[in-house]
Amino acid sequence: MEKLKSFYDKNSESLIIIGLAIIFYFIFFHGIGTYSLMDVDETRYVAMARDMFLSKDFMTLYLNGEYFFEKPPLYFWQECLSFFIFGGKINEFTARFPVALLGFIFSFIVYFTSRKRINRRFGVFTSLILATSLEFIMLAKYAILDIVLTFYIGLALVCYFQVYFCQEHHKKFYWWAFYAFSGLAVMAKGIPGFIIPFGTVFFTSIMAKRFKEIFKPVFMLPGIILFSLIVLPWHILMLKIHNPLFFDEYIIKHHLHRFFNTANDDIGRKQPFYYYFLVILWGFIPWVFSMIAVFIDKLKNLEKQHYIEKIKNFDFYSLDNVHKQLALCWVCAAWIIIFFSASSTKLVTYILPIYYPLSLIAGLMWKDYVDKKKHEKPINISVQIFGWFCVVFGFAAMFTPLYLPAQLEDDIAEMRWFCLICVLIFGISTLLFVKFKKYLGVFIFYVLFMTVVSAFITDEFYEVDYRFGQADLVEFATYAKEKDYTISTIGLNRKYSLLYYNDEIVDYGKDLIKNPHLIDEVKSDLEKEDNVVILKNKEINLIKNKLEYEVVKTGRRYTMIRGK
C-alpha cells in the first residue's frame, strides 16, 4: 500500500489526466459513427460541408444548390478539415469528429484553468460536471454549430477570467487572446459570438470596478486588430460578391431580426421569456437538482445570510480566488440567459454557452459538499429524490409490456437493459452513499452514470427516434442513390436526410395541404424519368384517384412513389 501511495503521489497529475482522458473519450467519441445523422440540422450542415469540400469553394455556402446566408463558415471549414484528415471520407464519424474533439479539448481546458486558479480537486470537479451535463453531452456529439460557438466563447471567457488571476505583465496576452477567440466565435455563429463575451466583460468589469481598464490601448488596440483580421475578410468578400442579397439575408434577417426583432414571424421559433430556465432544468441534469436544492435552502435562510448588507459592502478585491471566480461566473451566467431570453427567437441549442459558468458554480458547490460536508442537507435531499426517481423508473421499466402499446414497446425493447440495470443500480447506489455519508461516491456515480448514458445509450436513443420517420427517409434516399433516381417531395420541407443520403439536389417545397393547386406539379414530377416522389402516408389521399403512380416503398411514416 505504501508503494502504491508513493507511486500515486509522484505521478498523481499524470494519472488524473489519463483518467480524465479515458472518461472524456467515452463521453465524446465512443460510438459517434454508429448512428445516422439527424434531421434537421445535422443532415443539413454536413451536406453543406460536403458540398464545400467537394467543390473546393470555401467561401460561399450553399444548401441544396442555393445560396445559404444564415451562418458564417468556420463550422464548415472545420468539417472540411476533418474530411481531409480522414482521407476524404465523408460519413457520420468524420462529420461528428470535429464537434466531439472540441468538447473533449474544452473539458480539459476547464480542468487546467480551474486547477490553476483554485486547486486540482476543483479542476477535476468542474471539468467532469461540464462534460457530464446532459445538453453538453448531446450537442458535443451532434454535428451542428452550437458546440463550435460554445467552444470559442468558452475560450474567450477563460482568457478574460484569467485577467483577474494573472500577474500584471501577463494581462495583455490574455486580453489579446480574448479578442481573437471572440472573433472566432463570431465566425462560428455570428452575433452571439460578439455579444456574449463582450457583454460579460462589460458587466463583470462594472462589478469589479475595473471598467476603465478594458479601454487601455495596450489591451484594446491590438485586440481590435486581431478581432478584425479574423472577422472582416470573409464578411467583406461576401458583401463584395453577393451584395445586396448577403446584406439583407445574413445581416438583417438572420442576425438583427433573429436576436432583436420580437415580431419576426418569418424566422419563427417564438418562445416565452422563461423558456431557457426550463431548458436548463433538463440540460444541466444531473447537477441542476443539487443547485436548485442549495438555492432553495439559501432562500429559506435569507435573513441569516445578510445578503443585502453583503451587496452594499461588496468589494471584489477583498474576495479570495474561489469567490472571485464565483462572482464572475454568476454575472456571466446571468448575462447569457438574459441575452438569449430577451429575444422571442429561441431554440434549445442556443443556451449551450451557459454550461461553462454553471459548471464552475456547481463544481465549487460539490467540492465543498464532498470535502467539507457544506450544503449537506439540501444536496442530500436532491440526491435522494433523484435516486428514488431512478429506482421507481427502473422498476416501472420491468412492466412496460403491461401498459405500453405493442409498437412502442417494440421500439424501446433494446433500451430496457439500461433502465433495468444502469438506472436501478445508479439509484440504489446513490441512496446508499448518502445514507453512509460517502459523498465522493455520489459524485463518482453521477459521473459514471452520465458517461454510460453518453457512450452506450446515445445510439440506442437515436435509433428509437429514427423509427418514427427518419429511418424511412434514410432508406428511401439510399435506395434512390443506388438506383440513380432524383427525388421530389410533397410537404417534406427541411427533411435533409433526403439531401444528405441521396447526395443529389432534392425538389422540396410542394405542400398540397396548403397549396392544392400544385397537383399539376406533382403530376409533372411523376412523369419525369428516373424520379421518385416521397410523401407522408397520411397524405397519400391527396393524390389518390387523381394521379397515376406505383408504390416503390412504404415505411412507417412515409411512402415513396413513382409514375407508371
FENBEL-V770029 format. One record per residue. SS is DSSP state (helix for helix, strand for strand, loop for the rest). D_LAST is the distance of its C-alpha to the last C-alpha in Angstrom with 2 decimals. Layout:
{{SS,D_LAST} {SS,D_LAST}}
This chain:
{{loop,79.18} {helix,81.43} {helix,79.79} {helix,76.33} {helix,77.59} {helix,79.19} {helix,76.00} {helix,73.96} {helix,76.53} {helix,76.43} {helix,72.67} {helix,71.51} {helix,69.65} {helix,67.74} {helix,66.91} {helix,65.65} {helix,63.42} {helix,62.02} {helix,61.46} {helix,59.69} {helix,57.54} {helix,56.41} {helix,55.61} {helix,53.82} {helix,51.75} {helix,50.47} {helix,49.89} {helix,48.05} {loop,46.67} {loop,46.13} {loop,42.47} {loop,41.07} {loop,38.42} {loop,37.22} {loop,34.82} {loop,31.89} {loop,32.51} {loop,32.39} {loop,30.59} {loop,31.56} {helix,34.43} {helix,34.49} {helix,30.97} {helix,31.56} {helix,34.98} {helix,34.35} {helix,31.26} {helix,33.59} {helix,36.32} {helix,34.02} {helix,33.06} {helix,36.79} {helix,37.74} {helix,35.29} {helix,35.89} {loop,39.67} {loop,39.86} {loop,42.09} {loop,43.01} {loop,40.00} {loop,37.56} {strand,33.82} {strand,31.12} {loop,27.47} {loop,28.71} {strand,30.96} {strand,34.71} {loop,35.94} {loop,39.48} {loop,39.99} {loop,41.89} {loop,44.35} {loop,43.46} {helix,45.89} {helix,43.46} {helix,40.96} {helix,43.80} {helix,44.77} {helix,41.24} {helix,41.18} {helix,44.60} {helix,43.35} {helix,40.47} {helix,43.08} {helix,45.61} {loop,43.15} {loop,42.25} {loop,39.14} {loop,37.39} {loop,35.16} {loop,34.51} {helix,35.59} {helix,39.17} {helix,39.82} {helix,38.30} {helix,40.56} {helix,43.59} {helix,45.07} {helix,45.11} {helix,46.47} {helix,49.11} {helix,50.21} {helix,50.62} {helix,52.61} {helix,54.83} {helix,55.51} {helix,56.56} {helix,59.12} {helix,60.28} {helix,60.94} {helix,62.94} {helix,65.08} {helix,65.81} {helix,66.60} {helix,68.85} {helix,70.64} {helix,71.26} {loop,72.22} {loop,72.21} {helix,70.08} {helix,69.45} {helix,68.13} {helix,65.81} {helix,64.39} {helix,63.88} {helix,62.21} {helix,59.85} {helix,58.70} {helix,58.28} {helix,56.07} {helix,54.00} {loop,53.49} {loop,52.65} {helix,49.27} {helix,47.55} {helix,49.10} {helix,47.77} {helix,44.24} {helix,44.04} {loop,45.86} {loop,43.00} {loop,40.28} {loop,39.27} {loop,39.93} {loop,42.72} {helix,45.11} {helix,46.92} {helix,47.47} {helix,49.02} {helix,51.06} {helix,52.30} {helix,53.73} {helix,55.05} {helix,56.61} {helix,58.27} {helix,59.57} {helix,61.04} {helix,62.51} {helix,64.30} {helix,65.46} {helix,66.82} {helix,68.66} {loop,70.66} {loop,72.55} {loop,73.47} {loop,74.15} {loop,77.30} {helix,77.92} {helix,77.51} {helix,74.04} {helix,72.64} {helix,71.53} {helix,69.23} {helix,67.49} {helix,67.17} {helix,65.64} {helix,63.18} {helix,62.34} {helix,61.42} {helix,59.39} {helix,57.35} {helix,56.84} {helix,55.45} {helix,53.01} {helix,52.06} {helix,51.26} {helix,49.10} {helix,47.30} {helix,46.37} {loop,48.36} {loop,50.91} {helix,51.47} {helix,52.69} {helix,55.52} {helix,56.25} {helix,56.57} {helix,59.04} {helix,61.06} {helix,61.16} {helix,62.49} {helix,65.12} {helix,66.15} {helix,66.69} {helix,68.16} {helix,70.55} {helix,71.83} {helix,72.28} {loop,74.17} {loop,76.09} {loop,74.99} {helix,73.04} {helix,75.06} {helix,74.47} {helix,70.80} {helix,71.85} {loop,74.17} {helix,73.45} {helix,73.53} {helix,70.63} {helix,68.73} {helix,68.82} {helix,67.55} {helix,65.03} {helix,63.63} {helix,63.47} {helix,61.53} {helix,59.18} {helix,58.59} {helix,58.03} {helix,55.27} {helix,53.59} {helix,54.12} {helix,52.79} {helix,49.08} {helix,49.33} {helix,51.27} {helix,48.82} {helix,45.84} {helix,47.80} {helix,48.66} {helix,45.12} {helix,43.05} {loop,45.53} {loop,45.19} {helix,41.72} {helix,43.13} {helix,46.13} {helix,44.18} {helix,41.51} {helix,43.54} {helix,47.03} {helix,46.65} {helix,43.44} {helix,43.06} {helix,46.76} {helix,49.06} {helix,46.75} {helix,45.39} {helix,48.90} {helix,51.02} {loop,49.10} {loop,48.96} {loop,47.10} {loop,44.14} {loop,41.11} {loop,38.72} {loop,39.24} {loop,39.67} {loop,40.66} {strand,43.67} {loop,45.93} {loop,49.53} {loop,52.52} {loop,53.15} {helix,49.63} {helix,50.80} {helix,53.66} {helix,51.11} {helix,49.09} {helix,52.26} {helix,52.96} {helix,50.09} {helix,49.76} {loop,53.34} {loop,53.15} {loop,55.38} {loop,58.14} {helix,57.61} {helix,59.23} {helix,62.53} {helix,62.56} {helix,62.08} {helix,64.78} {helix,67.25} {helix,66.47} {helix,67.14} {helix,70.34} {helix,71.54} {helix,70.91} {helix,73.02} {loop,75.81} {helix,75.46} {helix,79.13} {helix,80.35} {helix,78.29} {loop,79.95} {helix,76.80} {helix,78.09} {helix,81.23} {helix,79.31} {helix,77.08} {helix,80.17} {loop,81.84} {loop,78.76} {loop,79.60} {helix,76.80} {helix,79.27} {helix,81.26} {loop,78.28} {loop,77.84} {helix,74.77} {helix,72.95} {helix,73.31} {helix,72.68} {helix,69.31} {helix,68.69} {helix,69.58} {helix,67.33} {helix,64.37} {helix,64.82} {helix,64.89} {helix,61.88} {helix,59.81} {helix,60.87} {helix,59.86} {helix,56.40} {helix,55.55} {helix,57.08} {helix,55.16} {helix,51.72} {helix,52.55} {helix,53.75} {loop,50.27} {loop,47.76} {strand,45.00} {loop,44.96} {loop,42.92} {helix,44.13} {helix,44.33} {helix,46.65} {helix,49.76} {helix,49.71} {helix,52.81} {helix,55.01} {helix,54.98} {helix,57.35} {helix,60.27} {helix,59.50} {helix,59.69} {helix,63.15} {helix,64.32} {helix,63.03} {helix,64.42} {helix,67.90} {helix,67.57} {helix,66.58} {helix,69.17} {helix,71.85} {helix,70.54} {helix,70.63} {helix,73.84} {helix,75.92} {loop,74.38} {loop,73.99} {loop,71.61} {helix,71.96} {helix,71.66} {helix,68.59} {helix,66.59} {helix,67.52} {helix,66.23} {helix,62.91} {helix,62.58} {helix,63.41} {helix,60.90} {helix,58.13} {helix,59.31} {helix,59.35} {helix,55.92} {helix,54.60} {helix,56.47} {helix,55.05} {helix,51.52} {helix,51.94} {helix,53.13} {helix,50.41} {helix,47.81} {helix,49.24} {loop,48.19} {helix,44.72} {helix,43.21} {helix,45.41} {helix,44.17} {loop,40.83} {loop,37.43} {helix,36.10} {helix,33.12} {helix,35.47} {helix,38.05} {helix,35.66} {helix,34.75} {helix,38.42} {helix,39.68} {helix,40.08} {helix,42.22} {helix,44.65} {helix,46.92} {helix,47.58} {helix,48.44} {helix,50.63} {helix,52.45} {helix,52.43} {helix,52.68} {helix,55.21} {helix,57.34} {helix,57.24} {helix,58.27} {helix,61.10} {helix,62.36} {helix,62.66} {helix,64.50} {helix,66.93} {helix,67.49} {helix,68.39} {helix,70.66} {loop,72.62} {loop,72.43} {loop,70.67} {helix,68.85} {helix,67.84} {helix,65.95} {helix,64.02} {helix,63.02} {helix,62.04} {helix,59.88} {helix,58.10} {helix,57.33} {helix,56.26} {helix,54.06} {helix,52.12} {helix,52.00} {helix,50.42} {helix,47.91} {helix,46.94} {helix,46.90} {helix,45.39} {helix,43.67} {helix,41.72} {helix,38.85} {helix,38.69} {helix,38.74} {helix,35.80} {helix,33.91} {helix,34.39} {helix,33.23} {helix,30.04} {loop,29.02} {loop,28.76} {loop,25.62} {helix,26.27} {helix,25.70} {helix,22.03} {helix,21.82} {helix,23.74} {helix,21.60} {helix,18.30} {helix,20.01} {helix,21.47} {helix,18.25} {helix,16.66} {helix,19.92} {helix,19.92} {helix,16.46} {loop,17.48} {loop,14.76} {strand,15.86} {strand,15.87} {strand,15.77} {strand,17.27} {strand,18.02} {loop,21.71} {loop,22.47} {loop,25.11} {loop,27.51} {loop,25.54} {loop,26.62} {helix,25.76} {helix,22.37} {helix,24.41} {helix,26.96} {helix,25.04} {helix,22.22} {loop,24.90} {loop,22.84} {loop,22.99} {strand,20.86} {strand,19.78} {strand,21.72} {strand,23.04} {strand,20.53} {loop,22.08} {loop,20.77} {loop,23.78} {loop,26.22} {loop,24.23} {helix,21.93} {helix,21.87} {helix,19.60} {helix,16.53} {helix,15.91} {helix,16.07} {helix,13.44} {helix,11.12} {helix,12.32} {helix,11.72} {helix,8.00} {helix,8.12} {loop,10.46} {loop,10.31} {loop,11.27} {strand,11.29} {strand,10.94} {strand,12.26} {strand,15.09} {strand,16.91} {strand,19.56} {helix,19.01} {helix,21.28} {helix,19.32} {helix,15.99} {helix,17.50} {helix,17.58} {loop,13.95} {loop,13.65} {loop,13.54} {loop,13.32} {loop,9.78} {loop,6.37} {loop,5.11} {strand,5.88} {strand,9.43} {strand,10.63} {strand,14.25} {strand,16.51} {loop,20.05} {loop,23.17} {loop,22.52} {strand,19.19} {strand,15.50} {strand,12.98} {strand,9.31} {strand,6.57} {loop,3.79} {loop,0.00}}
